[in-house]
């Protein structure tokens, strides 16, 4: 069971839209996480994905990472979100900052695009809301709109974050608040029509918020290194997985 089976996500995220970024990423730890997240996504796209013609970001919320994805797309980036409030927030940002970004309100499980339309598709902090079977359906839909040879970048919750932390946390949560977790080992077989290229970790059970206030570059550098090392990335809070469609 996962959160999406108990909540109306469209309504839930519409209610959260105003002030979402400040609540989630406003303190020192949140700002550190956000900067590391942005750096990791940018590095993956720059290292493995050449500048491409058409790109899609699914469930971008208010657009925290939209400009990063936009940076690797030659043609106007397209973004799709279902929540009315998030779409409104995103349109306000797009009007001021990225007028070339096309905002579409739509369902991630029934994307309003033809097969093989995009060169790169990305989604962050979204798929963990769904149970495993629904995750598979979502990945199939994302892969459908991706051309052969295109790249799919998806973020998952990591079951091994901090060792036993997810299991201990779930014991204290009502069933309707639980999320879905995976492991690095399970990712390689997650997308049948894709080849897993790389996995990076983001977010570690270390108290680096205070260090970020004093020395932000050092705190970011430590997190980025941990996210790349084979020995440490498996304990990250989130796993960023990049596939190429075969």
Helices and strands as residue ranges (DSSP letters): G 3-5, H 9-16, H 20-25, H 28-48, E 55-58, H 66-70, E 78-81, H 84-97, E 102-105, E 118-123, G 127-129, H 132-144, E 146-158, H 165-171, G 175-177, E 181-182, H 184-187, E 194-202, H 209-214, H 216-228, H 230-233, E 238-245
